[in-house]
Amino acid sequence: MTLQEIQPGESCIVRQVYANNLRKRIIDMGLITGTKIYVKKTAPLGDPIEIIVRGYSLTLRKAEARTILVDRIEG
């Protein structure tokens, strides 16, 4: 599943980043394998999404979120 599919209020862990042209930028933001992400909210039309990663807020476009594979954390 991708980060785009995670709903606000849910958490997940990064499994892999696929974006070739965005990969370095996404990794520089701290989204590396094993990082826990909390999806805080989405914009009214769903783009962008706001996430909490490593203690700070970050917004990503849907296109960027689609390139990040994650595993949902249940509970």
PyMOL commands that set and color helices and strands:
alter all, ss='L'
color gray80, all
select helices_A, chain A and resi 3-5+23-28+62-65
alter helices_A, ss='H'
color red, helices_A
select strands_A, chain A and resi 11-17+36-42+49-53+56-60+68-73
alter strands_A, ss='S'
color yellow, strands_A
deselect
rebuild
show_as cartoon
